[in-house]
Amino acid sequence: MSAIKNRGLGKGLEALFSDVEISVDDLDKTSEQARIHQIDIHEIKPSKNQPRTHFSEDRLQELASSIEEHGILQPIIVRKIDNGYAIVAGERRWRAAIKAGLKEVPCIIKELTEEENMLLALIENMQREDLNPIEEAKGLNTMITSFGLTQEQVSKSVGKSRPYITNCLRLLKLPESVQQMVVDGKLSSGHARAIAGVSDSEKQMALAKKCVESGWTVRDIENHIKDEKSKSSRKKARPRKFNRDIMILEEELKDIFGTKVNIVLGAKKGKIELEYYSKEELDRLIDMLFKLK
């Protein structure tokens, strides 16, 4: 009985979640997978693959108070390691149990590979929405860099779309200071993704700071970026350097073609511009150019 199972998980991973979430009705099961072990709390260690790195002290204390009164109602998922047990799912409960002064905690022991352990920890946190956007992005990136999975495979594994995975990973390209704003809750993932659309890191940091100070929405950021791109794309007319010979030549061509002529000089190339003010005048100029052939 799993509260996580069949909630958008990838194919082949459902088996990892069998009996992950145990209710009181499940405690009388005799199978090894459902068996509850009381394990010394000091034999349990956080997993090095735990994607979640930030734990609210206030929320931990609230959970510790609840555990003091009611105990741990949902077992912690662990796996055996050389010097004890590593947490697969339930690190927050374990931390709160330490605060509550428990000597032992109820656990379910699962036999998992490093990859399965990482996937289970990541998906469990994602399904609970316990990860901040940066933790989630780092967890997804670890699946790719440490286990050699493609973005497509990660997408199927965690039950998220390919664009979702791509957008998450983009957050890791932001400067550390901007990532910290996301971790601290000053910027949402939407804000961060919009800022990631700017290529220059200095501009990203300035934009993030402006966003926090001014209380910008995601749309405000997008409009700002659009305006900046529009400004930079407008080429400012460069003042022409005075060149008497060119001016004389322009006047001579003006007399020949009967319209204003502008000669633009470049470092290696340039252009001659003929102005016209009507369809008839354009036809006249074209006829003259053909006659010069």
N, C-alpha and C positions, 0 to 999 in steps of 0.2 A: 504494500500500500504506500504509494508515494504521492505527495502533494505536488511534486515537481514533474513527475512523469507525464508525457503527452502534452506538455505545454510548449510546443515549438522546438523541441530538442532535435538534434540531428540523428539520422539513422545510425543504429549500432551503438548509440550511447545510452539508450534507455535502460539497458541491463545494469549500467553503473549506478542507476538511481533506484533500483529496487530496494524498498524499505529504507531509503535514506531518511525520510521523515516519518518518524514512528509516533503513533498516537497511543494513548493509554490502552486501547483495545488490542494493540499489537504486542504487548509485553508478554503475553502467554505463548507466543510462537516458539517453537523448539528448534527450528532450523538454525544452522550456524550463522547465516546471513542476518537473521533477526534476533539473535541472542544478545542480550545486554550484559556487558562486562563492567564490573566496578573496578576502575583502574586508579592507582595512586596518581594524584594530580601532578606530582613532581616527575613522574615518568613520561609525561606528555609534553611535547615540544611543538612550537609553531612550525608549519611547513615552510621551507625555503621558497616554495613555489606559490605561496599564498599571495594572490593578486592584491588583496586588501591590505593597505599599510596604515591607513588612518582610522583610528577608533575614537569616537567622542567620549571623553571622560564622564560627561554628565549622563549620557545614555548607558555607559558601562555601570555607573553607580546605581542608576534606576534598575537595571537588570540584576545587579548584585543584591539589591534590597528585595527584589521579587524572589530570587533564589533562596535567600535567607528564610523567607516565609514559606515558600511553596516547594523548594528544591528545583532540580533541573528536570523539566517535564519532557524534554526532547533530547535524546542521547547525542553525544558528539561522535562524529565519524572519524576514525583514526586508521592508520595502517602501521604495521610492525616495521621498525627499523632496528639497526644494530644495538643501539643503546636506549631502547624504549619504544615510544610511539610518536608518530608525527600526525598532526591534525590535518584531516582532509577537508572537513566542513564543521564549523562550529567554534571557530577561534574566539569569537566574541563571548560565547557562553563560557568557554574555558577561562578567559580573562576575568569575567565577572565572578565565576566560581572561586577564583583565587582571592578576589576582593571580599567575597562572602565568607572566606575562611574554610571552605570545604577541603577535606583530606582526600576524598575519592570522588570521581564523577562517572556517571553512566556512559558507556561507550559501545559503539558497534565497530568491530574490527573488519576491515575489508582488505582483500589482497589486490593491490593495484600496482601497475607499472608507474614510472615517473610521469609518462604522458597522460595516462588515465587519471592520475592524481591531480595533475595540473588542470585538465579539462573539467574534472568534477568540481574542484575548488572554484574555478572561474565561472562555470555555468551556475553553480549554486548561488554565488554572490550576485551574478547578473540577474537571475530570476528573482532574487529578493530585492534587487535594486539597491544593494548595499555598497556598491562601488561608486566612487566619484569618477567622472569622465576620464581623468588621467590614469587612475588605477586600472580602469577597464581597458584603455588603450594599451597600457604596458602589458597587461595580461594577454591581450590578443597578439601583441607583438612577440611575446615570449613563445607563444604557440608556433609562430612562424619561424623565428630565429633559432629557438632551441630544439624544436621537434620537426622542423623542415616542412611544415604544412603550408599549402598554398592559401591565398585569401579565399578561394572558392571552397576549399576543405574546411577552413575555419568558419566560413559562413554557414555551411551545412551543420557543423558540429555544435555551434551555439544557437542555431535557429534564428540568425539575423541575416538580413539581405547583404549582398556584396557591396552596394554603395554605403551601407551602414558601417561595414568593416573598414572600408577605405577612408571614410570621413573620420572615424575614430582614430585611425593610425596617423592621420594628418596632424592631430593635436600634438604628437610627439615631436614635430618639427618646429613647434613654437619655442621661443626662449624660455629658460627655466623660470624667470620671473613671471611670465604670463601663465605658464603651467601652474605655478603656485597660486595665482589668483583664482584659477579654476578649482584647485584643491580646497582653497579657503572659502569657496562659495561666492566670491566676489563677481566672478564671470560664469555664465552658464555654458554648457557645451555648444549651444547655438552661437553665443557670442564668440567663443573660441574658434569655431569652424569658420565664421565670417572673417575673423582677424587673420586666420591662416591663409586666406586668399590673397593677402599682401605678401610679396616676396621678400622685402627687406626687413631684417630682424629689428633694426632701430625703429622703423615705422610701425612694426607690430607692437613693440613695447609702448611707444607713444600713443598709439591708437587704443591699446588696452587701458592705459592710465586715463586717457580722456573719457573712455567709456564708463569706467568706474566713477570718476569724479562728476560726470554729467548725468549719470543714470541713463545712458543710451540703451535703447532697445536693439535687437538684432537688425531690425529694418533700418534704424538710424545708422548703424555701422555700414550696412550694405549701400545705403544712399551716399554716405561719406566717401566710401571707396569708389563708387561710380563717378561722383563729382570730381575726385582727384584724378582719375583716369582720363576723364573728359578734358580736364585742364591741361594735362601733360600731352595729350594728343594734338592739341591745337598748336600749330607751329607759329611762333611769333615771327612777323616779318622782320627780316634783318635789314637794317638801314644800308642803303647803297653807298659805297664809297664813291666820291666824286672822281670821275674819269672823263676828262675832256674829249679824248679821242672817241670813246664809246658814245658820248652824247652827240657828237658830230655825225657818227655813223647812224645813230637812231634817227636823226633828223633827215638824213639822206634817204633812208629806207621809208620814212614817213611820206616823203615827197613821191617816191616811186609807187607805193601801195595805196596812198591816199587814206591812211588810217594810222593811229598811234602804234608805234613799234617799241617794244621793250626788250633789251638785251640783258640776259642774266648770266653773269660770269661765275664759274665755279673753279675749284682747284684744278680739276682735270677735264671737266666738261661744263657745258652751259646750255642755254636755250634762247631762241628768239621767239617772242610772243607778238602775235598780230591781233589787235582787238577788232571786234565787229559788233554792230548794234542791231542787226536785223538779219533775217534769213536771206534777203536779197544781197546784202553786203557780204555775207559769208560766201554765197555763190560767186560773187564777183572776185573775191580774193582767191577762191579755188581755181577759177578760170585763169587768173593771172599766174598762179603757181604752176599750173599745167603747161602754160605757154613758155615758161622758163626752162622746161625740160629739154 
